[in-house]
Amino acid sequence: MGFDLSSIEDYVADHLKMFIMAVAGLVIFVGIIAVTVFFIAVRGNEQTMVPDVTGKELTEALLELQVKELYPRIQLRYSQTSRDRGFILEQDPRPGQIVKAGRRIRLIVSQGVIVNRVENFVSRNVDEVRLDIQTINATAGGAPLLTIREPIIYEFSSENPGTILQQRPVPGTDISGPMNLEFIVSRGRENQTVSVPQLQGVSLSRALELISNTGINFYFIIRERGDDSGETVTAQNPSAGTAISLNTPVQITVTRPERIAENEVFGLFRYTIPPNPYPLAVRLDAHLPDGERQRLFTVNYMGGDFTVPYKLPSGSVLVLSMMNRELFRETVQ
């Protein structure tokens, strides 16, 4: 019985072909599995929970976000203490929120305080310093970084009124957090006198100008009897040339004009300003019905009854301000 050599060769070839195809299929299947696993590993989880990184140092926060496959968007902001520098103040989205992997997380990082040391405020005007401190606090955000302790101590001195004579803490002190500043401020010379200007016989506008320039205390009275001397100072007490202290009011009498236009009002503005330790800048403005604004009077005033005559169109609004802060307003009727 003989063997058919060609049949054997065909049999081996067929099985070898099947074996090769099986191996090739296995390789392709393993490759598909490997690629799938690779892309799953690269893509990461579809959703993840935002970690709580508020109050942590920036490097630690970045590592926690990296583990969660989240990316930071960093913003810098001044804070109330130098100890916060480099730490996370706020985050968005909030901790615990479920987001997609790859989401950007906004981190507010502290730059520390806007100023590191106490400035030298001596010889500066206390009202200017107040404005500077307001700017510093507004820039820093949050609770005030610097606060002037009230009440301020005032002393008589040869320095101009409002000048800071002493401060505590001393200049150069490190600022590690919110701090109170204590000032001793000049109230000007004791028993300072001024010569009363010639007011009688001048127009009301000229009288207001002289009062503003000399800084005298004053009190206006309107005389009701009308004549041709309207809007003119008809009397003053004390008389011109008298030396008086800054606290002594000069009584000034103005006569009501005999003729007033139908749509105008002549009256006396009156408001009691709380006493000041030294004269502060006071301003009286008129907002006219047509939208125009008119400056009526500007003076440094110690406080007390503030009186100013006016003649304005009916419906005008009088606005009284001290140190650029509105105190009072009323409508002329």
Salt bridges, closest charged atoms under 4 A:
GLU46 OE1 - ARG43 NH2 2.76
GLU64 OE2 - LYS56 NZ 2.55
GLU90 OE2 - ARG77 NH1 3.13
GLU119 OE2 - ARG124 NH1 3.22
ASP127 OD1 - ARG130 NE 3.99
ASP132 OD2 - ARG124 NH2 2.40
GLU150 OE2 - ARG130 NH1 2.97
ASP174 OD1 - ARG117 NE 3.25
GLU182 OE2 - ARG149 NE 3.10
GLU182 OE1 - ARG168 NH2 2.83
GLU209 OE2 - ARG206 NH1 3.15
GLU224 OE1 - ARG256 NE 2.89
ASP227 OD2 - ARG225 NH1 3.23
GLU231 OE2 - LYS311 NZ 2.74
GLU258 OE1 - ARG259 NH1 3.99
ASP285 OD2 - ARG283 NE 2.69
ASP285 OD1 - ARG295 NE 2.39
GLU326 OE2 - ARG329 NE 2.88
